Amino acid sequence: MQFLHPLALPTLLLLSALGSMGQSDCELRKNKDSIKVYTCKTGLSKFKAIKATFTVNATYSEFVAMLLDIENFNHWQYKISHAHVLQQISDEELIYYAEVETPWPVSNRDIIIKMKITQDPVTHWVTVSGNSLPDYFPKKDHLVRVPTSHSLWTLKSIDRSRIQAEYNIQVDPGGSVPAWLINIFAADGPYQTFRAFKDKIHSHKKGGASFIAD
C-alpha cells in the first residue's frame, strides 16, 4: 500500500474544496460573452477563490493542447509576460515557470507550477490540476514568488465539438498586497483570460494532444 506524504494532505483538501464549490459559496461577479466568473469563500484563505465556467468549440485534445503550449501562455493568459517549461515529466505531467505583470507600485510576481492531466477512462472527462512549487529554485531579487497556488480544470463534453469548462483557483499572491484589493479586482483577470482562450483556440497551431481521447 502506498501511503500519502503528510505534506500532500493540505493540497488534496484544497483541491477537493475547489472542485466541490457550489453556487451558495460563490458570488457571481462577471457574466459576459458566455463566461461566468465567481468569487468564492473557502474558509482556507483570506483571499477568495475564483470559479469560472464557459463553453468552447473544441475537442478534449484541442483544449489540452492549448494548456500544454506553455510558451504561448502570454498570448491568452492575463498579464503573463512569459512562460516556459522547466521539466517535462511525462506527456501528462510537467513543471513550468511564469512571470506575471502587476500594476505599479506592486512588484511583479513569478510562479512555478506543476501541472498534471488525467482523463476518466469511462466518461472521458478531463481534469487538469496545477500546484505551486515555490522552492523549486531560488527566488529572483526583483520579483515576488507566489507562495501558494492551487488550480483545477474540469472539462466535460457537451457533444463531439463542444466542451463545458470549469476552472477553480485559490492563490496567495505573496508580498504585502492587501486581500481586499485583490478580491475587488479578482473577476476581471479570469474573464479576460478565458475570452482570449476562446478566441485563440481556433487558430492554435499545435493540433491536439495525442494522449487524450476525444
CYANA upper distance limits for C-alpha pairs under 8 A (distance plus 0.5 A):
  4 LEU  CA      8 ALA  CA      7.36
  4 LEU  CA      9 LEU  CA      8.00
  5 HIS  CA      9 LEU  CA      7.75
  7 LEU  CA     11 THR  CA      8.32
  8 ALA  CA     12 LEU  CA      6.88
  9 LEU  CA     13 LEU  CA      6.65
 10 PRO  CA     14 LEU  CA      6.59
 11 THR  CA     15 LEU  CA      6.62
 11 THR  CA    131 ASN  CA      8.42
 11 THR  CA    150 HIS  CA      7.95
 12 LEU  CA     16 SER  CA      6.52
 13 LEU  CA     17 ALA  CA      6.68
 14 LEU  CA     18 LEU  CA      6.62
 14 LEU  CA     44 LEU  CA      8.21
 14 LEU  CA    150 HIS  CA      7.98
 15 LEU  CA     19 GLY  CA      6.54
 15 LEU  CA    150 HIS  CA      7.35
 15 LEU  CA    151 SER  CA      7.66
 15 LEU  CA    152 LEU  CA      7.35
 16 SER  CA     20 SER  CA      6.76
 17 ALA  CA     21 MET  CA      6.65
 17 ALA  CA     42 THR  CA      7.73
 18 LEU  CA     42 THR  CA      8.47
 18 LEU  CA     49 ALA  CA      8.33
 18 LEU  CA    151 SER  CA      8.25
 18 LEU  CA    152 LEU  CA      7.69
 18 LEU  CA    168 ASN  CA      6.33
 18 LEU  CA    169 ILE  CA      7.48
 18 LEU  CA    170 GLN  CA      8.17
 19 GLY  CA    152 LEU  CA      7.44
 19 GLY  CA    168 ASN  CA      7.50
 21 MET  CA     25 ASP  CA      6.82
 21 MET  CA     26 CYS  CA      8.00
 21 MET  CA     40 CYS  CA      8.16
 22 GLY  CA     26 CYS  CA      7.30
 23 GLN  CA     27 GLU  CA      7.91
 25 ASP  CA     40 CYS  CA      6.07
 25 ASP  CA     41 LYS  CA      6.34
 25 ASP  CA     42 THR  CA      8.03
 26 CYS  CA     38 TYR  CA      6.25
 26 CYS  CA     39 THR  CA      5.97
 26 CYS  CA     40 CYS  CA      4.57
 26 CYS  CA     41 LYS  CA      7.00
 26 CYS  CA     51 LYS  CA      8.45
 27 GLU  CA     38 TYR  CA      5.69
 27 GLU  CA     39 THR  CA      5.89
 27 GLU  CA     40 CYS  CA      6.79
 28 LEU  CA     36 LYS  CA      7.58
 28 LEU  CA     37 VAL  CA      6.51
 28 LEU  CA     38 TYR  CA      4.86
 28 LEU  CA     39 THR  CA      7.23
 29 ARG  CA     36 LYS  CA      8.15
 29 ARG  CA     37 VAL  CA      6.18
 29 ARG  CA     38 TYR  CA      5.73
 29 ARG  CA     39 THR  CA      7.23
 29 ARG  CA    187 ALA  CA      6.60
 30 LYS  CA     35 ILE  CA      8.02
 30 LYS  CA     36 LYS  CA      6.05
 30 LYS  CA     37 VAL  CA      5.50
 30 LYS  CA     38 TYR  CA      7.45
 30 LYS  CA    187 ALA  CA      6.94
 30 LYS  CA    188 ASP  CA      8.24
 30 LYS  CA    191 TYR  CA      7.93
 31 ASN  CA     35 ILE  CA      6.16
 31 ASN  CA     36 LYS  CA      4.99
 31 ASN  CA     37 VAL  CA      7.06
 32 LYS  CA     36 LYS  CA      7.17
 33 ASP  CA    195 ARG  CA      8.01
 34 SER  CA     54 PHE  CA      6.46
 34 SER  CA     55 THR  CA      7.67
 35 ILE  CA     52 ALA  CA      7.56
 35 ILE  CA     53 THR  CA      6.41
 35 ILE  CA     54 PHE  CA      5.25
 35 ILE  CA     55 THR  CA      8.20
 35 ILE  CA    191 TYR  CA      7.26
 35 ILE  CA    194 PHE  CA      7.95
 35 ILE  CA    195 ARG  CA      8.03
 36 LYS  CA     52 ALA  CA      5.98
 36 LYS  CA     53 THR  CA      5.84
 36 LYS  CA     54 PHE  CA      7.06
 36 LYS  CA    191 TYR  CA      8.19
 37 VAL  CA     50 ILE  CA      7.64
 37 VAL  CA     51 LYS  CA      6.29
 37 VAL  CA     52 ALA  CA      4.85
 37 VAL  CA     53 THR  CA      7.22
 37 VAL  CA    187 ALA  CA      6.44
 37 VAL  CA    190 PRO  CA      7.57
 37 VAL  CA    191 TYR  CA      7.18
 38 TYR  CA     50 ILE  CA      6.28
 38 TYR  CA     51 LYS  CA      5.52
 38 TYR  CA     52 ALA  CA      6.63
 38 TYR  CA    187 ALA  CA      7.42
 39 THR  CA     48 LYS  CA      6.44
 39 THR  CA     49 ALA  CA      6.24
 39 THR  CA     50 ILE  CA      5.29
 39 THR  CA     51 LYS  CA      6.82
 39 THR  CA    183 ASN  CA      8.32
 39 THR  CA    186 ALA  CA      7.78
 39 THR  CA    187 ALA  CA      7.64
 40 CYS  CA     48 LYS  CA      5.93
 40 CYS  CA     49 ALA  CA      5.45
 40 CYS  CA     50 ILE  CA      6.47
 40 CYS  CA     51 LYS  CA      7.54
 41 LYS  CA     48 LYS  CA      5.91
 41 LYS  CA     49 ALA  CA      6.87
 42 THR  CA     48 LYS  CA      7.51
 42 THR  CA     49 ALA  CA      7.30
 45 SER  CA    172 ASP  CA      8.46
 46 LYS  CA    179 ALA  CA      6.87
 47 PHE  CA    170 GLN  CA      8.07
 47 PHE  CA    171 VAL  CA      7.68
 47 PHE  CA    172 ASP  CA      7.18
 47 PHE  CA    179 ALA  CA      6.02
 47 PHE  CA    180 TRP  CA      8.38
 47 PHE  CA    182 ILE  CA      7.94
 47 PHE  CA    183 ASN  CA      7.11
 48 LYS  CA    170 GLN  CA      7.51
 48 LYS  CA    183 ASN  CA      6.84
 49 ALA  CA    168 ASN  CA      7.64
 49 ALA  CA    169 ILE  CA      6.16
 49 ALA  CA    170 GLN  CA      5.01
 49 ALA  CA    171 VAL  CA      7.64
 50 ILE  CA    167 TYR  CA      8.40
 50 ILE  CA    168 ASN  CA      6.07
 50 ILE  CA    169 ILE  CA      5.78
 50 ILE  CA    170 GLN  CA      7.02
 50 ILE  CA    186 ALA  CA      7.85
 50 ILE  CA    187 ALA  CA      8.05
 51 LYS  CA    166 GLU  CA      7.69
 51 LYS  CA    167 TYR  CA      6.13
 51 LYS  CA    168 ASN  CA      4.96
 51 LYS  CA    169 ILE  CA      7.18
 52 ALA  CA    166 GLU  CA      6.20
 52 ALA  CA    167 TYR  CA      5.64
 52 ALA  CA    168 ASN  CA      7.03
 52 ALA  CA    190 PRO  CA      7.72
 52 ALA  CA    191 TYR  CA      8.49
 53 THR  CA    164 GLN  CA      7.87
 53 THR  CA    165 ALA  CA      6.13
 53 THR  CA    166 GLU  CA      4.97
 53 THR  CA    167 TYR  CA      6.89
 54 PHE  CA    164 GLN  CA      6.56
 54 PHE  CA    165 ALA  CA      5.99
 54 PHE  CA    166 GLU  CA      7.26
 54 PHE  CA    194 PHE  CA      8.41
 55 THR  CA    162 ARG  CA      7.36
 55 THR  CA    163 ILE  CA      6.05
 55 THR  CA    164 GLN  CA      5.04
 55 THR  CA    165 ALA  CA      6.44
 56 VAL  CA    162 ARG  CA      6.18
 56 VAL  CA    163 ILE  CA      5.97
 56 VAL  CA    164 GLN  CA      7.28
 56 VAL  CA    165 ALA  CA      8.12
 56 VAL  CA    198 LYS  CA      6.62
 57 ASN  CA    161 SER  CA      6.13
 57 ASN  CA    162 ARG  CA      4.96
 57 ASN  CA    163 ILE  CA      7.00
 57 ASN  CA    198 LYS  CA      8.40
 58 ALA  CA     62 GLU  CA      6.49
 58 ALA  CA     63 PHE  CA      6.75
 58 ALA  CA    161 SER  CA      5.64
 58 ALA  CA    162 ARG  CA      5.77
 58 ALA  CA    163 ILE  CA      6.81
 58 ALA  CA    201 ILE  CA      8.20
 59 THR  CA     63 PHE  CA      6.68
 59 THR  CA    157 SER  CA      8.27
 59 THR  CA    160 ARG  CA      7.10
 59 THR  CA    161 SER  CA      5.81
 59 THR  CA    162 ARG  CA      6.90
 59 THR  CA    163 ILE  CA      7.27
 59 THR  CA    214 ASP  CA      6.61
 60 TYR  CA     64 VAL  CA      6.65
 60 TYR  CA    126 VAL  CA      7.94
 60 TYR  CA    155 LEU  CA      8.06
 60 TYR  CA    157 SER  CA      8.10
 60 TYR  CA    163 ILE  CA      7.84
 60 TYR  CA    212 ILE  CA      7.28
 60 TYR  CA    213 ALA  CA      7.57
 60 TYR  CA    214 ASP  CA      5.96
 61 SER  CA     65 ALA  CA      6.53
 61 SER  CA    208 GLY  CA      5.00
 61 SER  CA    209 ALA  CA      5.11
 61 SER  CA    210 SER  CA      7.30
 61 SER  CA    211 PHE  CA      8.32
 61 SER  CA    212 ILE  CA      5.76
 61 SER  CA    213 ALA  CA      7.23
 61 SER  CA    214 ASP  CA      6.77
 62 GLU  CA     66 MET  CA      6.99
 62 GLU  CA    201 ILE  CA      8.15
 62 GLU  CA    207 GLY  CA      6.69
 62 GLU  CA    208 GLY  CA      4.79
 62 GLU  CA    209 ALA  CA      6.91
 63 PHE  CA     67 LEU  CA      7.19
 63 PHE  CA    201 ILE  CA      7.97
 63 PHE  CA    208 GLY  CA      8.06
 64 VAL  CA     68 LEU  CA      6.72
 64 VAL  CA    208 GLY  CA      7.78
 64 VAL  CA    209 ALA  CA      6.66
 64 VAL  CA    212 ILE  CA      8.33
 65 ALA  CA     69 ASP  CA      6.74
 65 ALA  CA    206 LYS  CA      7.12
 65 ALA  CA    207 GLY  CA      7.27
 65 ALA  CA    208 GLY  CA      5.80
 65 ALA  CA    209 ALA  CA      5.45
 66 MET  CA    201 ILE  CA      7.35
 66 MET  CA    204 HIS  CA      7.74
 66 MET  CA    206 LYS  CA      8.16
 69 ASP  CA     73 PHE  CA      7.46
 69 ASP  CA    206 LYS  CA      8.17
 70 ILE  CA     83 ALA  CA      6.53
 70 ILE  CA     84 HIS  CA      6.18
 70 ILE  CA     85 VAL  CA      7.03
 70 ILE  CA     96 TYR  CA      7.88
 71 GLU  CA     82 HIS  CA      7.50
 71 GLU  CA     83 ALA  CA      5.79
 71 GLU  CA     84 HIS  CA      5.58
 71 GLU  CA     85 VAL  CA      7.97
 72 ASN  CA     76 TRP  CA      8.15
 72 ASN  CA     82 HIS  CA      8.32
 72 ASN  CA     83 ALA  CA      7.92
 73 PHE  CA     77 GLN  CA      5.94
 73 PHE  CA     80 ILE  CA      7.34
 73 PHE  CA     82 HIS  CA      7.53
 73 PHE  CA     83 ALA  CA      6.96
 74 ASN  CA     78 TYR  CA      7.88
 74 ASN  CA     79 LYS  CA      7.79
 74 ASN  CA     80 ILE  CA      5.45
 74 ASN  CA     81 SER  CA      6.08
 74 ASN  CA     82 HIS  CA      6.04
 74 ASN  CA     83 ALA  CA      7.65
 75 HIS  CA    196 ALA  CA      8.33
 76 TRP  CA    193 THR  CA      6.17
 76 TRP  CA    194 PHE  CA      8.15
 76 TRP  CA    196 ALA  CA      5.48
 76 TRP  CA    197 PHE  CA      6.06
 76 TRP  CA    200 LYS  CA      7.72
 77 GLN  CA    192 GLN  CA      8.31
 77 GLN  CA    193 THR  CA      5.32
 77 GLN  CA    194 PHE  CA      8.33
 77 GLN  CA    196 ALA  CA      7.99
 77 GLN  CA    197 PHE  CA      8.16
 78 TYR  CA    189 GLY  CA      6.18
 78 TYR  CA    190 PRO  CA      7.81
 78 TYR  CA    192 GLN  CA      6.74
 78 TYR  CA    193 THR  CA      5.58
 79 LYS  CA    100 VAL  CA      6.04
 79 LYS  CA    101 GLU  CA      5.64
 79 LYS  CA    102 THR  CA      7.74
 80 ILE  CA     98 ALA  CA      7.31
 80 ILE  CA     99 GLU  CA      6.33
 80 ILE  CA    100 VAL  CA      5.07
 80 ILE  CA    101 GLU  CA      6.75
 81 SER  CA     98 ALA  CA      8.05
 81 SER  CA     99 GLU  CA      6.20
 81 SER  CA    100 VAL  CA      6.33
 81 SER  CA    101 GLU  CA      6.83
 82 HIS  CA     98 ALA  CA      6.31
 82 HIS  CA     99 GLU  CA      6.29
 82 HIS  CA    100 VAL  CA      8.28
 83 ALA  CA     96 TYR  CA      7.60
 83 ALA  CA     97 TYR  CA      5.98
 83 ALA  CA     98 ALA  CA      4.64
 83 ALA  CA     99 GLU  CA      7.02
 84 HIS  CA     96 TYR  CA      6.18
 84 HIS  CA     97 TYR  CA      6.03
 84 HIS  CA     98 ALA  CA      7.16
 85 VAL  CA     94 LEU  CA      7.78
 85 VAL  CA     95 ILE  CA      6.58
 85 VAL  CA     96 TYR  CA      4.71
 85 VAL  CA     97 TYR  CA      6.80
 86 LEU  CA     94 LEU  CA      8.18
 86 LEU  CA     95 ILE  CA      5.97
 86 LEU  CA     96 TYR  CA      5.46
 86 LEU  CA     97 TYR  CA      7.01
 87 GLN  CA     94 LEU  CA      6.13
 87 GLN  CA     95 ILE  CA      5.56
 87 GLN  CA     96 TYR  CA      7.34
 88 GLN  CA     93 GLU  CA      7.17
 88 GLN  CA     94 LEU  CA      5.02
 88 GLN  CA     95 ILE  CA      7.02
 89 ILE  CA     93 GLU  CA      5.85
 89 ILE  CA     94 LEU  CA      5.57
 89 ILE  CA     95 ILE  CA      8.08
 90 SER  CA     94 LEU  CA      7.15
 91 ASP  CA    211 PHE  CA      7.88
 92 GLU  CA    116 LYS  CA      6.26
 92 GLU  CA    117 ILE  CA      5.56
 92 GLU  CA    118 THR  CA      7.66
 93 GLU  CA    114 LYS  CA      7.83
 93 GLU  CA    115 MET  CA      6.12
 93 GLU  CA    116 LYS  CA      4.98
 93 GLU  CA    117 ILE  CA      6.89
 94 LEU  CA    114 LYS  CA      6.30
 94 LEU  CA    115 MET  CA      5.95
 94 LEU  CA    116 LYS  CA      7.29
 95 ILE  CA    112 ILE  CA      7.54
 95 ILE  CA    113 ILE  CA      6.05
 95 ILE  CA    114 LYS  CA      4.80
 95 ILE  CA    115 MET  CA      6.63
 96 TYR  CA    112 ILE  CA      6.22
 96 TYR  CA    113 ILE  CA      5.92
 96 TYR  CA    114 LYS  CA      7.04
 96 TYR  CA    115 MET  CA      8.32
 97 TYR  CA    110 ASP  CA      7.84
 97 TYR  CA    111 ILE  CA      6.31
 97 TYR  CA    112 ILE  CA      5.05
 97 TYR  CA    113 ILE  CA      6.97
 98 ALA  CA    110 ASP  CA      6.16
 98 ALA  CA    111 ILE  CA      5.92
 98 ALA  CA    112 ILE  CA      7.07
 99 GLU  CA    108 ASN  CA      7.84
 99 GLU  CA    109 ARG  CA      6.37
 99 GLU  CA    110 ASP  CA      4.78
 99 GLU  CA    111 ILE  CA      6.95
100 VAL  CA    108 ASN  CA      6.35
100 VAL  CA    109 ARG  CA      5.59
100 VAL  CA    110 ASP  CA      6.35
100 VAL  CA    111 ILE  CA      8.41
101 GLU  CA    108 ASN  CA      5.52
101 GLU  CA    109 ARG  CA      7.21
102 THR  CA    106 VAL  CA      6.56
102 THR  CA    107 SER  CA      6.96
102 THR  CA    108 ASN  CA      5.64
102 THR  CA    109 ARG  CA      7.81
103 PRO  CA    107 SER  CA      8.31
103 PRO  CA    108 ASN  CA      8.49
106 VAL  CA    177 VAL  CA      7.85
107 SER  CA    142 HIS  CA      8.18
107 SER  CA    143 LEU  CA      6.85
107 SER  CA    144 VAL  CA      7.07
108 ASN  CA    142 HIS  CA      8.31
108 ASN  CA    143 LEU  CA      5.98
108 ASN  CA    144 VAL  CA      6.87
109 ARG  CA    143 LEU  CA      5.81
109 ARG  CA    144 VAL  CA      5.20
109 ARG  CA    145 ARG  CA      6.16
109 ARG  CA    146 VAL  CA      6.85
109 ARG  CA    173 PRO  CA      8.02
110 ASP  CA    143 LEU  CA      6.83
110 ASP  CA    144 VAL  CA      6.75
110 ASP  CA    145 ARG  CA      5.52
110 ASP  CA    146 VAL  CA      6.60
111 ILE  CA    132 SER  CA      7.46
111 ILE  CA    133 LEU  CA      8.32
111 ILE  CA    134 PRO  CA      7.40
111 ILE  CA    145 ARG  CA      6.38
111 ILE  CA    146 VAL  CA      5.80
111 ILE  CA    147 PRO  CA      8.42
112 ILE  CA    132 SER  CA      6.01
112 ILE  CA    133 LEU  CA      5.86
112 ILE  CA    134 PRO  CA      6.58
112 ILE  CA    136 TYR  CA      7.75
113 ILE  CA    130 GLY  CA      6.42
113 ILE  CA    131 ASN  CA      5.87
113 ILE  CA    132 SER  CA      4.93
113 ILE  CA    133 LEU  CA      6.31
114 LYS  CA    129 SER  CA      8.48
114 LYS  CA    130 GLY  CA      5.98
114 LYS  CA    131 ASN  CA      5.78
114 LYS  CA    132 SER  CA      6.76
114 LYS  CA    133 LEU  CA      7.37
115 MET  CA    128 VAL  CA      7.35
115 MET  CA    129 SER  CA      6.13
115 MET  CA    130 GLY  CA      4.99
115 MET  CA    131 ASN  CA      7.22
116 LYS  CA    128 VAL  CA      6.11
116 LYS  CA    129 SER  CA      5.85
116 LYS  CA    130 GLY  CA      7.12
117 ILE  CA    126 VAL  CA      7.67
117 ILE  CA    127 THR  CA      6.40
117 ILE  CA    128 VAL  CA      4.99
117 ILE  CA    129 SER  CA      7.14
118 THR  CA    126 VAL  CA      6.28
118 THR  CA    127 THR  CA      5.91
118 THR  CA    128 VAL  CA      6.96
119 GLN  CA    124 HIS  CA      6.15
119 GLN  CA    125 TRP  CA      6.16
119 GLN  CA    126 VAL  CA      4.93
119 GLN  CA    127 THR  CA      6.90
119 GLN  CA    212 ILE  CA      7.83
120 ASP  CA    124 HIS  CA      5.29
120 ASP  CA    125 TRP  CA      5.92
120 ASP  CA    126 VAL  CA      7.02
124 HIS  CA    156 LYS  CA      8.31
124 HIS  CA    213 ALA  CA      7.34
124 HIS  CA    214 ASP  CA      7.82
125 TRP  CA    154 THR  CA      7.84
125 TRP  CA    155 LEU  CA      6.22
125 TRP  CA    156 LYS  CA      5.60
125 TRP  CA    157 SER  CA      7.69
126 VAL  CA    153 TRP  CA      8.33
126 VAL  CA    154 THR  CA      6.44
126 VAL  CA    155 LEU  CA      5.55
126 VAL  CA    156 LYS  CA      7.38
127 THR  CA    152 LEU  CA      7.38
127 THR  CA    153 TRP  CA      5.82
127 THR  CA    154 THR  CA      5.17
127 THR  CA    155 LEU  CA      6.78
128 VAL  CA    152 LEU  CA      6.17
128 VAL  CA    153 TRP  CA      5.38
128 VAL  CA    154 THR  CA      7.27
129 SER  CA    150 HIS  CA      7.95
129 SER  CA    151 SER  CA      6.13
129 SER  CA    152 LEU  CA      5.04
129 SER  CA    153 TRP  CA      6.89
130 GLY  CA    149 SER  CA      8.10
130 GLY  CA    150 HIS  CA      6.15
130 GLY  CA    151 SER  CA      5.47
130 GLY  CA    152 LEU  CA      6.92
131 ASN  CA    148 THR  CA      8.37
131 ASN  CA    149 SER  CA      6.32
131 ASN  CA    150 HIS  CA      5.20
131 ASN  CA    151 SER  CA      7.09
132 SER  CA    146 VAL  CA      8.36
132 SER  CA    147 PRO  CA      7.68
132 SER  CA    148 THR  CA      6.30
132 SER  CA    149 SER  CA      5.62
132 SER  CA    150 HIS  CA      7.04
133 LEU  CA    147 PRO  CA      8.34
133 LEU  CA    148 THR  CA      8.50
134 PRO  CA    145 ARG  CA      7.14
134 PRO  CA    146 VAL  CA      7.17
134 PRO  CA    147 PRO  CA      5.94
134 PRO  CA    148 THR  CA      7.88
135 ASP  CA    139 LYS  CA      8.37
139 LYS  CA    143 LEU  CA      7.93
139 LYS  CA    144 VAL  CA      8.09
139 LYS  CA    145 ARG  CA      6.87
140 LYS  CA    144 VAL  CA      8.04
140 LYS  CA    145 ARG  CA      8.36
144 VAL  CA    174 GLY  CA      7.24
144 VAL  CA    175 GLY  CA      7.00
145 ARG  CA    173 PRO  CA      8.32
145 ARG  CA    174 GLY  CA      7.23
146 VAL  CA    172 ASP  CA      7.11
146 VAL  CA    173 PRO  CA      5.46
146 VAL  CA    174 GLY  CA      5.74
147 PRO  CA    172 ASP  CA      6.94
147 PRO  CA    173 PRO  CA      7.31
147 PRO  CA    174 GLY  CA      6.37
148 THR  CA    170 GLN  CA      8.50
148 THR  CA    171 VAL  CA      6.09
148 THR  CA    172 ASP  CA      5.69
148 THR  CA    173 PRO  CA      7.73
148 THR  CA    174 GLY  CA      8.36
149 SER  CA    169 ILE  CA      7.67
149 SER  CA    170 GLN  CA      6.28
149 SER  CA    171 VAL  CA      4.70
149 SER  CA    172 ASP  CA      6.85
150 HIS  CA    169 ILE  CA      6.17
150 HIS  CA    170 GLN  CA      5.90
150 HIS  CA    171 VAL  CA      6.88
151 SER  CA    167 TYR  CA      7.79
151 SER  CA    168 ASN  CA      6.00
151 SER  CA    169 ILE  CA      4.62
151 SER  CA    170 GLN  CA      6.90
152 LEU  CA    167 TYR  CA      6.30
152 LEU  CA    168 ASN  CA      5.73
152 LEU  CA    169 ILE  CA      6.92
153 TRP  CA    165 ALA  CA      7.55
153 TRP  CA    166 GLU  CA      6.24
153 TRP  CA    167 TYR  CA      5.08
153 TRP  CA    168 ASN  CA      7.04
154 THR  CA    165 ALA  CA      6.37
154 THR  CA    166 GLU  CA      5.68
154 THR  CA    167 TYR  CA      7.00
155 LEU  CA    163 ILE  CA      6.97
155 LEU  CA    164 GLN  CA      6.38
155 LEU  CA    165 ALA  CA      5.19
155 LEU  CA    166 GLU  CA      7.03
156 LYS  CA    163 ILE  CA      6.14
156 LYS  CA    164 GLN  CA      5.73
156 LYS  CA    165 ALA  CA      7.03
157 SER  CA    161 SER  CA      8.29
157 SER  CA    162 ARG  CA      6.47
157 SER  CA    163 ILE  CA      4.86
157 SER  CA    164 GLN  CA      6.51
158 ILE  CA    162 ARG  CA      5.88
158 ILE  CA    163 ILE  CA      5.90
158 ILE  CA    164 GLN  CA      6.87
159 ASP  CA    163 ILE  CA      7.72
160 ARG  CA    214 ASP  CA      7.89
173 PRO  CA    177 VAL  CA      8.09
177 VAL  CA    181 LEU  CA      7.74
177 VAL  CA    182 ILE  CA      7.82
178 PRO  CA    182 ILE  CA      7.20
179 ALA  CA    183 ASN  CA      6.55
180 TRP  CA    184 ILE  CA      6.71
181 LEU  CA    185 PHE  CA      7.29
182 ILE  CA    186 ALA  CA      6.34
185 PHE  CA    189 GLY  CA      8.17
186 ALA  CA    190 PRO  CA      8.07
187 ALA  CA    191 TYR  CA      6.90
188 ASP  CA    192 GLN  CA      6.67
189 GLY  CA    193 THR  CA      6.57
190 PRO  CA    194 PHE  CA      6.63
191 TYR  CA    195 ARG  CA      6.56
192 GLN  CA    196 ALA  CA      6.70
193 THR  CA    197 PHE  CA      6.64
194 PHE  CA    198 LYS  CA      6.64
195 ARG  CA    199 ASP  CA      6.92
196 ALA  CA    200 LYS  CA      6.50
197 PHE  CA    201 ILE  CA      6.49
198 LYS  CA    202 HIS  CA      8.06
199 ASP  CA    203 SER  CA      8.49
200 LYS  CA    204 HIS  CA      6.70
